Amino acid sequence: MKNIVSFILLIFISTEALAQPIYVGQPIYYELARTLQVAGKLQSKTSFTINNSASLPDMREVDNLVGSPSAFQFKILPVTLQTKFNSHHPYGWNDAGMIMAKGLQTQISGGIYAKAGPLTIQLRPEYVWAANPSFDTTPGYGSVTQKNYNRRFLGQSSIRLNAGPLSIGISTENLWWGPGQFSSLLMSNNIPGFLHVTFNTRRPIKTPIGAFEWQLIAAKLSEDTTLATESGYLKPTRPKNDWRYLSAMVLNYQPAFLPHTYLGIIGSVQMYNNDRLKNTGFVKKYLPIFAPASPTQNAQADDIPADGQFSFFVRQILPKHKFEFYVEYGYNDYKQNLRDLWVNPSHAAAWIIGMKKIVALKPSSRTAKGSERPYLDLSFEATQLAQTTSYILRNAGNWYTHGAITQGLTNEGQIMGAGSGLGNNVQTLQIKKIEGLQQIGLKLQRIQQDPKGLQGSGLTLGMRDYQWTDISVGLLGNKRWNNIMAGGEIQFVSSKNYGWNNANAFNLYATAYVSYFFK
């Protein structure tokens, strides 16, 4: 034991100053790195469709591009305090361990990072506290809450062995798969970081036909039974008393003959662990993503219950025009054959489509000499999770719940993909002025809350009598003062037919953070 402690201390004492890795959802840096790529400034060839701390650019590279006074080379990770507030009802997503709740909640995180040869260790735990008071519920939405929610998570932590472009390790960090800016169909930071074994690339692997990136994970998913679930309209569920095993993979291909084009596929299979152990053979037991059910098994319900989703995507950057567009399209049900695909292609489908345009602005009198010129970042994204009209003849259920797994694709009661809500459609328009690490912007959002929930009568073809729609107008901003960065967002949300009832509501949503960076 003494030798192990001495070895760990040696790593942290003897390692030279390191650039800090960027993690999914990190304030400013996570979004800014992608913006700099579209602007033609970031030289990294990463696709930004397989996002984890091993594959993202490091903070020093971003700092050098925006003319930061220091390179932020350190081993102590920044301490970040984040808060979130809702005045009327739960709102807001992509916030890791925070929950869908009314009132005030706070998350604090910090840690250390070290590298010794091929070994990297990142310890960044998170603590979340939420007042979690009761809010206005309706027959279709919400339930009585338990106050003073508090949890500790390992957060953005990992232990990895790296060899050239490859990395293998154990991690609890958040992942983001797919090209979306505001939502992802299968994997986002809407959930607390989850325990998983990972085998992934750290940078694109070049071949004569193009470059490849991937991430393969085997994960443990769990739930907090004291919380209502997002997959049940914030009502309590009674899941099977067993943890879930998730096998998932994302693969991205950059064709050699199509520069700045990224093509990819994402797939996931989850099952209760006791059911998984009934499988025979290594692949079916530990890597079921490579052994999906046959069309016959899928149609007749396999003896071993499992749920799966898959999607494919394309992201295209036009460097000359400082523009990108992307599409992700997915299914939560297998097609039986080509005829099924041809006759009813929209059955069980969901999609995300979006774009980003960067406009270079003239430097202002406040722009520091040698700093990158300011930009205007125009972003739009539409997410479609509700069923199409084909549900009248063939119901596919909500995209994250498909029958075999009660909780759906969730961890700790929160949806792993698009966090806006079950079966929701979202349109987002964001305009930001970016000047180094200082940003100010406007965000407009429209959210259709599960318009095809199939909770109504035959007279309305199963649709609810009232359609719940949120319209949000928000302001956001970030600024840096030496070693301190702070920012936030405030949204004014008008909810028409809140909770699918004939009543309107107003909600004030605000989130803010402050980070201290150690020299």
Phi, psi and omega in degrees: 000320180299320180294322179296315179299317180298322180295316180296316179297323179298320179301313187280335182274320189268343183290137179290167181304137186239150170283141183280135174289148174275139177246161183300127178087359181299132182306139177065300190297320184299313179283323185295325180299318179293319179299318180294329176293314180296326179286354178083017183258324181279124184277349180301135180267007180301149185280344188056029173244350175233091192252117172208170186296338180279335185258342182281154175298158178273165186295328182298321180297319179292316180302317181297327182285328183261008175072035179293142182297336180227158183270358180056048176269114183198169178249343176268121182286154181297146173270126183237130175247122180239143177230157180215140183219136172232129184277332187238311183209165182302140181195153177100145183209184184057048183228033173054241188284350178293156186245165173282105185206157171279161174084199186263140171217156187223143176228133178234140182213156178179172180170205184222156178222138180214155180221130176222102184062232182279354185266130172235139178231126175234120177243109182221077180289163181227143174237131182237132173232136179223134176298319173053051179285169177293151178226171181294118178253164177227170178304332183258354188212134171084165179203170179296133185260163171253128188286166172053060174287133173211137182215152173244132179235155173290340172063226186271064184244150180197155169232123187227149167248125185243138177221104182060236183275001186250152179214139176225141182181186176244134188214155170235016184281162174286149177238156174224116180246139179103169188273354186298148177268319185251340180213158175223143184291320188242334186211121180213184177262031175284344185249163169297148176307143186236152183288127178205150169267135186230142171230113188212165173276151175262339177204163181301138176263117185277139174224171179301334182263355180145189183248147183235143171227150176203165167213129178241128181230152168235121194229158173251123178250140183222182180217153171261105186288353176279348182254147168288154187260148176292334179280001178232032180056040180058036171248153180291147176238166178240080182285165175298141182282073181196142177283162185250143179257126180246126172246122186212155181208147172230138180228129180238138182233127175252101183299139179294331183268000178229083182301145176063024176246135182234123180241137184205165175226148178227138177216150177214146173224128177233150178204157175294143188299319180296327175290321180300322183293346177283342179294152175247145181092145184298314185297310182294331183276321186246336181229057183297346176299335178265003180223063181292161179296145176288163177306322179293314178297321180295320182287327186260005181067104183298156179298331180254105185299137178204151175238144180213153173228155171212156178213161172229153186214163173220136174232130183233126176253134175247088188302321182300325182260002182050055188218145172221150170221158185205157177217137169232130183228130185217166178232147172251015178212138180289144171281136184291323181194184181294327178296318178301316179295321183287318185284322185223067185292337183270355180297129177064027184259155172214156181207160174228134176224140182197176180206162174217132177236128179253127179245120179286131180253161177287139178300140178269175179294340181270352181291124182295145180296132181087355180278159177296141181294156182289158179231157167250121183255113178252117183232140176223143177209139175237130178242128181241108179248341180291152177293153173277182183295350178294347180298338182299322181261333186211100183284130180255356184072179176288153193297331182264356178232127185224017169111308187288324181250115186303317185286342188073194181279083184223164168220131183053035177082001182248142182294133184284337182262240182290115188275003183293336179141163185290123176071019185272154171247133184227136171237128184232131173236125181229134178234123181228141168261125184243122177228094187066233178265011177256130182222148173213140186198179181230137179232132176240133180221146172231128183235119171269114184278103175040065183294340179247049184287352180054045178251002184261195183264176177294334179294334179251018181056037177086348181282154181294156179293329180236136179261125182268120181229131176256134171242124185235137173237125186224157175241143180219157180192157177215148178207152179239137173234103182051247184268006182244133172236142180215156179185179180179183182210141176229131182233139175254112190249120175257118183254109177272131183057049181308132179068021182061035175242165180278064180202142181257161180213157175238136180230133173261116180249131179218141175220143182212158178213158170218133181237138174248126181257126180276140178281000000 
